[in-house]
Amino acid sequence: MARKQRTGVVVSDAMAKTVVVQIERTVTHPLYHKVLRRRKQFQAHDETDLVRLGDRVLIEECRPISRHKKWRVLEILERHEVAELQPSEIAEPDIEPETPPTAAPVAAEGDSEGEAAADAAAEGAAE
């Protein structure tokens, strides 16, 4: 019986001799006939430890190597181009938020108490 083979993209290479490969497939909904993308992640054994993040790889089913590893990397199909500029080197744009102009409270006509209170508050702040 032939072993299953899948192609996917490496989404993590943080572990020693292990990579996480994401496989994407499309299925059609049986009732609505919309095309849906389904993703599944597999841990795969990478003996050479040459596979890097973003690489497209071919993995093959094998005997269980550990609790979660039941796949191994056969070959690197496509290398991911690594940018020379790191995200931390990109400066944030200098955008200052606009502050709306503050309006002075307007007292109603004939509201002498409001004016008196405002004058008292201003005098208290000046002292």
N, C-alpha and C positions, 0 to 999 in steps of 0.2 A: 504494500500500500504506500502511495506517495505521501510525503510529508507536506503539510500546508506551508505556503510561502506568501508573505505579504510585503508590500512596500509602504513605507511611512516616513514621517519626519521626526527627528530626534528633538524632544522637548525638554529633556534634562540629561545632563552627563555628570552630575555631582557625585555619584557613587563610584567606587573603584570597580572597574571591569563590568559595570552595569550601566545601561542607558535605558531611558524611557522613550518608547517610540509610539507616536500617535498615528493610528490608522484611520483614514476617513473613507466612508463609502456612502453611496446615495441609494435611497429607497424611495419608492413611490407609495404614497398613502393609498390604501385600498379603496376608500370611499371618495375622497376628494381629489385624488390624482395629482396632488402637489408633490414635487420632488423635494425630499428632505435629506439633509446631511447628517449622518450618524458618525460619531467619533468614539474610538475606544483606544485605551492606552495599554501597552504591554511592556513589561520589563524584559529586556533582552541582554544576553551575555555577550560582552565584547572583550575577547581574550587579548587583543592587541592594544586596547585602550587608545585607539587612534580616532574614534568617532567623536565628533564635536557637535555642539548645539546647532540645530538648523540643518544638519546634513540629511539628505534623503538616502535611506538605506533599505536593503532587502533583508528581511528576517525569515528564519525558518523554524518551524516547530521542532522541538527535540525533547529528550527525556528531562524530567525535572532536575534542575541544577540546584535550586533552593526553594523556599516556600512559595515565592511568587515568580521566579524565573523559569519559564518553560519554552523560551525562544532564544535563538542565538543569531547574531549578526553574521550574514554571509558575505556581503560586500557593500561598499559605499557607492551608491549610484551617482550621487551629485553632491559636491561640496558646497556648503553655504558660504557666501562671501561675507567676510567680517569687516565691518566699517572701522576705519582708523580713528574716527571721532567718537568718543564715548559720550553717553548721555549726560554725565556729570560736567563735561566740558562745555556744553551748550548753555549759554547765558540766557536767563529769563528776560523777556522783553520788559522795558521800563514803561509800564502802563500804569498811570495813576488814575484811581477811580475819581469820577467827577462827583463833587459835593454840591448838592443843591444849595442855592443861596438861602440863608436863614431870614425869615421875615419877622419883623417885630410884631408882637401881639397888638391887635387893633381893638381899642375900647369902643363900646357902643356910644352913640350920641347921648349926652346927658348923664354919662356914667362918671360922675365925679369921684366916686369911691374907688373905681378902677385906676384912675389917674393918681389918686392919693396913695394907693397901695404901691403903684409902680415907682413913684417918687420916693417913698419910704424905703423900698428895696434898693434903689440906686444909692441913696444916702448911706444905708447900712453897708453896702459893698465898698463904698469909697473910704469908710473909716477903717 
